[in-house]
Amino acid sequence: MSIIAAPGRAFTLALHGGTPVVSPSIPIVSVTISEEDIQAAVAVMRSGMLAQGKNCLALEEKFAKASDAKFALTCANGTCALQLAYEPLFEPGDEVLVPAWSYIATVSMVVARGGIPIFVDADPETYNIDVNDAAKKVTSKTTAIAATHLYGNPVNIDGVESLAAKHGLSIIYDAAQAHLATYRGKGIGAYGDITTYSFYATKNMTTGEGGLVSTNDEELFKELKLLRSHGETQKYIHGRVGYNYRMTDLEAAIGLSQFNRLPDYTARRQKGAAAIDRAIAAIPGLFAPKITPNARGVYHLYPVRVDESKFRLPAEGTVRDEFCKALNAEGISTAVHYPRSLTRQPAFEKHVREHPPVADRLSKTLFCVPIHHNLTELQTRQIGEALHKVADAMRA
Ligand SMILES: Cc1ncc(COP(=O)(O)O)c(C=O)c1O
């Protein structure tokens, strides 16, 4: 039985009074706090030892191993993971190549460190940093590149590494959305100087708020450890200025319990994404995300790109906005990651020299459909069906 709407067949959109594809709506994210997670948290509470402790150590060891990194350190969130990572790798006043298309923290922490962000455009198909554009923006002041494995899709690591080797740049990978992603068969933790993660509530695994930095360099590891905890070399002796960016053992216990399910959850995301890929391949004017060659993505998000020229322009707003409205009425939740390029953020106004065109276009043509470990096969089919239905109704 075909569950995909036949092209050309007249369907009234739910937006215009038709029957929705699914009700109640499929949520855009799904967070599971299992009985094991709860018991792990309760055990820490009963122990009375709430601050950083053995659960943090265990999570660091497991996470490093699973992502092919030698060392890992838990920390309070993905933003301070970036702050920790940037401090040893570039100096105030240095130019740092950053993606124009990412979450704010990748760049705001460069600015917080006193670095000068040099915005690099996005690849039009993978949405990650465009290494060719990055190469054009290197100057004698450039000392580092920060690249985000956006939506769970690893960046072109070969390209980033050869650019960095040519110009002697440090490499920071922001993997807040890419837990357990791989490149050339190895965990992404095997690459670059430092990789950072977030365990925010809606990430592929969560500790509520939380983060982690990993590295393969023992000296960097020691420095990160000092920075994480007030530069403390012995009790109340502080060798350098640092922060309190420690994770609590309560959070780490939840994280360890979540981590046990992460491989299964990741496989479920990948399977769901493959089903949505197949549906989109049959819809002219819509594009599935292209995974970087030699990489395995983990689909933190599933961005759909719309070719505006193939659809009727709405009286107001963008074709993308109209897709979101129509899909929401069909029972498919949507989200926009992100509504503007980072060069359009008021926070970065004084650092912007130009607005990279691909990032600007993505801010008007991408929308995310649900992807998570609790998506059923039926739901992935309903997402495909709704995309077909809306695209057919909106086609120019
Ligand atoms: C790409 C990226 N970098 C950094 C962060 C910051 O992580 P946190 O929210 O844990 O501070 C996020 C969180 O959404 C993110 O998506």
The ligand as a Gaussian input file, in Angstrom:
#p B3LYP/6-31G(d) Opt

LIG

0 1
 C       26.340000      24.345000      17.648000
 C       26.182000      24.690000      19.086000
 N       27.226000      25.188000      19.762000
 C       27.156000      25.481000      21.068000
 C       25.979000      25.302000      21.778000
 C       25.926000      25.726000      23.209000
 O       25.647000      24.680000      24.070000
 P       24.919000      24.945000      25.497000
 O       23.516000      25.316000      25.209000
 O       25.058000      23.644000      26.205000
 O       25.660000      26.045000      26.159000
 C       24.867000      24.784000      21.131000
 C       23.600000      24.585000      21.851000
 O       22.526000      24.679000      21.319000
 C       24.955000      24.477000      19.749000
 O       23.905000      23.966000      19.074000

